Amino acid sequence: MFDLIIRNGKELGKEPVDIGVKNGKIALISKYIEESGKQELVLTDEQYLSAGWIDDHVHCFEEMTLYYDYPDEIGVDKGVTTVIDAGTTGAENIHTFYEHAKQAKTNVFALLNISKWGIVEQDELADLSKIQTDLVHQKLTELPDFIVGLKARMSKTVVGENGITPLKLAKEIQKQNAGLPLMVHIGSAPPRLDEILAHMGKNDVMTHCFNGKPNGIIDPATNEIKSFVKKAIADGVVFDIGHGTDSFNFDVAETALHAGIKADSISTDIYIRNRKNGPVYDLATTMEKLYVVGYSWQEILEKVTSEPARQFNLGTKGNIKEGFDADFTIYNFLDQEKQLTDSNGNTRTTTQQIIPVSVIIGGVSYDCES
């Protein structure tokens, strides 16, 4: 007997199936499962099913004061089954965060900030003594199932007078740890974006890819994509949205799309203030912004499921396949206008909203806030 059977489970663009769940895993996918389940969930014809949504750039360690939130308030409540905290903590406080994260319904992973206390203050990489390589190695060894990558914030207010040096140190740490994923925050110069991308390689993740700053991917003089950005894409650098309070611009995203450049993954950079006051609010709203830019719903869903799972080596998440984790997001579409605002106050209007109804995490169902 299955612990749970999901009936009429319809992925976007696919025929409905039944999905049998046992011991938190997808045990069987079939057009119709004749057996019964201890629990059965029958989806309506208006409801769709996807692999559980993954937000790969959040800040959810509630003990911090600068950037913080609560995993379930940005996770299960918002239709998100897995969050990756993007460097809120470093080697000195990652264990405390881990103890908090274990209590959440939402799956929580972390990128370890290369600065040992994480983002306690805005300039965590202005003092290079805070980058202690041996301590980083120790924490990677102690928490291999929780820490899924490294984080380095490379913008003027963060690095102070240190320029590109913190990124060089992050790449050395990465090299010594079998190519562990590295996410790099970009913002105001120095360091310049061309310097940053020159030190990034295949599968490194550049977050805030569509920010509206002069140090971004668009040449303000020509309104075209900078040539070194195209080279970085060809070299395999991954582009992540990382919306945030100040890091997503509709015009930049649209210009990039017209040039054939799309983000690889869609994330929020959410924390309590931009969740409550905007412009982020939740992952669904960020997904809607990419829809009005011109992305299809199918590719948007890939960019919050299979793509972040691939980028951060979450091997049994991000896809609906037998043997994978029984993590799902159930949602529907609402054909109703909604005004969307980017980080610079620009607006667009979507005519179709995506509404998460419930999530299933490890075979256990939870209702979403909506």
C-alpha positions in Angstrom: 0.0 0.0 0.0 1.2 3.5 -0.8 1.4 6.2 1.9 -0.1 8.7 -0.6 -1.6 8.5 -4.0 -2.0 11.7 -6.0 -4.7 11.2 -8.7 -5.2 13.3 -11.8 -1.7 14.8 -11.3 -1.2 17.0 -14.4 2.1 18.6 -15.3 1.7 21.6 -17.6 1.5 20.4 -21.2 1.3 16.7 -20.2 -1.4 14.1 -19.7 -2.6 13.5 -16.1 -1.2 10.6 -14.2 -1.5 8.9 -10.8 1.6 9.1 -8.5 2.2 6.7 -5.7 4.3 7.9 -2.8 6.0 5.6 -0.2 8.5 6.5 2.5 8.8 10.1 1.2 9.8 9.0 -2.3 8.0 8.8 -5.6 7.4 5.0 -5.9 5.2 4.7 -9.0 4.0 7.0 -11.8 1.2 5.4 -13.9 -1.8 6.5 -16.0 -3.9 4.8 -13.3 -2.9 3.2 -10.0 -5.3 0.4 -9.1 -4.0 0.0 -5.5 -5.3 2.3 -2.8 -3.3 4.6 -0.6 -3.4 5.4 3.1 -4.2 8.9 1.9 -5.4 10.0 -1.5 -5.4 13.4 -3.1 -7.5 14.0 -6.1 -6.6 17.2 -8.1 -9.3 19.1 -9.9 -9.1 19.7 -13.6 -8.0 23.3 -13.0 -5.1 22.3 -10.8 -1.6 21.6 -12.0 1.3 19.7 -10.5 5.0 20.4 -10.7 8.1 19.2 -8.9 8.4 21.2 -5.7 9.5 24.8 -6.4 13.1 25.6 -5.3 14.1 29.2 -4.4 17.9 29.1 -4.6 18.6 32.6 -3.2 16.9 33.5 0.1 17.9 34.8 3.5 16.1 32.8 6.2 18.2 32.7 9.4 16.0 34.4 11.9 18.7 35.3 14.4 20.3 37.7 12.0 19.3 41.4 12.0 20.4 42.8 8.6 18.9 40.1 6.2 16.7 37.5 7.8 13.3 35.7 7.5 11.7 32.4 8.6 12.0 29.3 6.3 8.3 28.3 6.3 7.0 31.9 5.8 9.0 32.0 2.5 8.7 28.3 1.8 5.6 26.1 2.4 3.4 29.2 2.9 4.4 30.5 -0.6 4.4 27.2 -2.6 8.1 26.6 -2.2 9.3 23.2 -1.0 13.0 23.9 -0.9 15.0 27.1 -0.1 18.7 27.7 -0.3 19.9 30.4 2.0 22.5 32.4 0.0 25.3 33.1 2.4 23.5 34.7 5.4 25.8 32.7 7.7 29.5 31.8 7.6 31.7 29.2 9.4 31.2 30.7 12.8 27.4 30.6 12.9 26.4 28.0 10.3 25.8 25.3 13.0 23.3 27.5 14.8 21.4 28.1 11.5 21.5 24.4 10.8 19.8 23.7 14.2 17.0 26.2 13.3 16.7 24.9 9.8 16.0 21.3 11.0 12.8 22.5 12.6 11.3 23.8 9.4 8.7 22.0 7.3 10.4 23.4 4.2 13.6 21.8 3.0 16.5 24.2 3.9 20.0 24.2 2.5 22.7 26.8 2.7 25.5 28.4 0.8 28.3 29.2 3.2 29.5 32.8 3.1 33.3 32.9 2.8 33.3 35.6 5.5 33.2 33.7 8.8 30.2 35.5 10.4 28.2 35.9 7.2 26.2 39.1 6.6 26.3 40.5 10.1 27.2 43.9 8.6 27.1 45.0 5.0 30.9 45.0 4.4 31.6 41.4 5.4 34.5 41.1 2.9 36.2 44.4 3.6 38.3 42.6 6.2 40.2 39.7 4.6 41.0 38.2 8.0 37.4 37.1 8.2 38.1 34.6 5.3 39.6 31.6 7.1 40.1 28.8 4.7 40.7 26.1 7.2 37.5 27.0 9.1 35.5 26.8 5.9 36.9 23.4 5.1 36.0 22.2 8.6 32.4 23.3 8.2 32.1 21.7 4.7 33.3 18.5 6.3 30.9 18.7 9.3 27.8 19.6 7.4 28.1 18.1 3.9 24.3 17.5 3.5 23.4 21.0 4.5 26.0 23.2 2.9 25.5 22.9 -0.9 27.8 25.7 -2.0 29.8 28.9 -1.3 28.7 32.5 -1.5 30.8 35.6 -2.2 29.2 39.1 -2.5 31.3 41.1 -4.9 30.2 44.7 -4.8 31.7 48.0 -3.5 29.9 48.2 -0.2 30.8 44.6 0.6 34.5 44.3 -0.4 35.6 47.8 0.6 39.2 48.3 -0.7 39.8 44.6 -1.4 38.6 44.6 -5.1 38.6 41.2 -6.7 40.7 39.5 -4.0 37.8 37.9 -2.1 36.6 36.2 -5.3 40.1 34.9 -5.9 40.1 33.4 -2.4 36.6 31.9 -3.0 37.8 30.3 -6.2 40.8 28.8 -4.3 38.4 27.3 -1.6 36.2 26.0 -4.4 39.1 24.4 -6.2 40.2 22.6 -3.0 36.6 21.2 -2.5 36.0 19.4 -5.7 34.3 22.2 -7.6 31.7 23.0 -4.9 29.1 25.4 -6.5 29.9 29.0 -6.0 27.3 31.8 -6.2 28.6 35.3 -6.8 26.6 38.5 -6.0 27.2 41.4 -8.4 26.4 45.0 -7.7 28.1 48.4 -7.9 31.7 48.7 -8.9 34.5 48.2 -7.9 35.1 45.4 -8.7 33.9 45.8 -12.3 31.7 43.1 -13.8 34.3 42.2 -16.4 36.9 41.5 -13.6 34.3 39.4 -11.8 33.3 37.3 -14.8 37.0 36.9 -15.8 37.4 34.9 -12.6 34.2 32.8 -12.9 34.0 29.6 -14.8 31.6 26.9 -15.9 28.7 26.3 -13.5 29.6 29.2 -11.3 26.4 31.1 -10.5 26.2 34.9 -11.1 23.2 36.2 -9.1 21.3 39.5 -9.7 21.9 38.9 -13.4 19.3 41.5 -14.5 20.0 44.3 -12.1 19.7 47.9 -13.5 23.0 49.2 -12.3 25.8 50.7 -14.6 28.0 47.8 -13.5 25.4 45.3 -14.9 25.2 43.3 -18.1 23.9 46.2 -20.3 26.2 48.9 -21.8 24.3 52.1 -20.9 25.8 53.9 -23.9 24.5 51.5 -26.5 21.8 49.6 -24.6 23.4 46.4 -25.8 24.8 43.3 -23.9 28.4 43.8 -23.0 30.7 41.6 -25.1 32.4 40.0 -22.1 29.0 39.0 -20.8 28.3 37.0 -23.9 31.7 35.3 -23.5 30.9 34.3 -19.9 27.6 32.7 -21.1 29.5 30.8 -23.7 32.0 29.7 -21.0 29.1 28.2 -19.0 28.6 30.8 -16.2 25.0 30.4 -14.8 22.7 33.4 -14.7 20.4 33.6 -11.6 17.7 36.2 -11.1 18.1 37.0 -7.4 15.4 39.7 -7.6 15.9 41.4 -4.2 15.2 44.9 -3.1 17.6 46.4 -5.7 18.5 43.8 -8.2 15.8 43.1 -10.9 15.0 45.5 -13.7 12.3 44.8 -16.3 14.1 46.8 -19.1 17.4 44.8 -18.6 15.5 41.5 -18.6 13.7 42.4 -21.8 16.8 43.7 -23.5 18.6 40.5 -22.6 15.7 38.3 -23.9 15.7 40.2 -27.2 19.4 39.5 -27.4 18.7 35.8 -26.9 19.9 35.7 -23.2 17.7 34.2 -20.5 18.2 33.5 -16.9 19.0 29.9 -16.0 17.3 30.0 -12.7 14.6 32.2 -11.0 15.1 33.2 -7.4 13.9 35.9 -5.1 16.7 37.1 -2.7 13.7 37.3 -0.3 14.0 38.5 3.3 11.4 39.8 5.7 11.4 43.4 4.5 11.1 42.8 0.8 8.6 40.0 1.5 6.3 42.2 3.5 6.8 45.6 1.8 7.8 44.4 -1.7 8.8 44.5 -4.4 9.5 40.8 -4.0 6.6 39.4 -1.9 7.2 35.7 -3.0 8.6 33.4 -5.6 5.3 33.2 -7.5 5.3 37.0 -8.0 8.9 36.8 -9.3 7.8 34.0 -11.7 5.0 36.3 -13.0 7.5 39.0 -13.7 9.5 36.7 -16.0 6.2 35.7 -17.7 5.4 39.3 -18.6 9.0 39.7 -19.8 8.3 36.9 -22.3 9.3 33.6 -20.8 6.9 30.7 -21.2 5.3 29.0 -18.1 7.0 25.8 -19.0 10.5 27.2 -18.9 9.7 29.3 -15.9 8.8 26.1 -14.0 12.0 24.5 -15.1 13.9 27.4 -13.8 12.4 26.9 -10.3 12.7 23.1 -10.3 15.1 21.1 -12.4 17.6 23.9 -13.1 18.4 24.9 -9.5 18.4 21.3 -8.5 21.1 20.7 -11.2 23.1 23.8 -10.3 23.3 22.8 -6.6 23.5 19.1 -7.0 20.2 18.3 -5.3 20.2 15.0 -7.0 16.7 13.7 -5.9 14.8 17.0 -6.3 13.6 19.1 -9.1 11.9 16.4 -11.2 8.9 14.2 -11.1 10.5 10.8 -11.5 10.3 7.4 -9.8 12.9 7.3 -7.0 13.0 11.1 -6.5 11.8 12.9 -3.4 8.0 13.3 -3.1 8.2 17.1 -3.2 5.4 18.8 -5.3 3.8 22.2 -5.7 0.1 22.2 -6.7 -1.0 25.4 -8.3 -3.5 27.0 -10.7 -3.7 30.0 -13.0 -5.9 33.0 -12.4 -6.7 35.0 -15.5 -6.8 38.4 -13.8 -4.7 41.5 -14.1 -2.1 42.3 -11.5 0.5 45.1 -11.5 4.0 44.0 -10.9 6.9 46.3 -9.8 10.6 45.8 -10.3 13.4 46.9 -8.0 13.6 50.3 -9.6 9.9 51.2 -9.5 9.1 50.2 -13.1 5.8 48.4 -13.6 4.3 45.9 -15.9 0.8 44.3 -15.9 0.4 40.5 -16.1 -2.9 39.1 -17.3 -2.3 35.7 -15.8 -1.2 34.9 -12.2 0.2 31.7 -10.9 -1.3 30.7 -7.6 0.2 28.0 -5.4 -2.5 26.0 -3.6 -0.6 23.5 -1.6 2.7 21.7 -1.4 3.8 18.2 -0.6 7.2 17.7 1.0 8.5 14.2 1.5 4.9 12.9 1.0 3.4 15.2 3.6 0.8 17.8 2.4 0.6 21.4 3.5 -1.8 24.2 2.5 -0.3 27.4 1.1 -1.1 30.9 2.4 -3.2 31.7 -0.6 
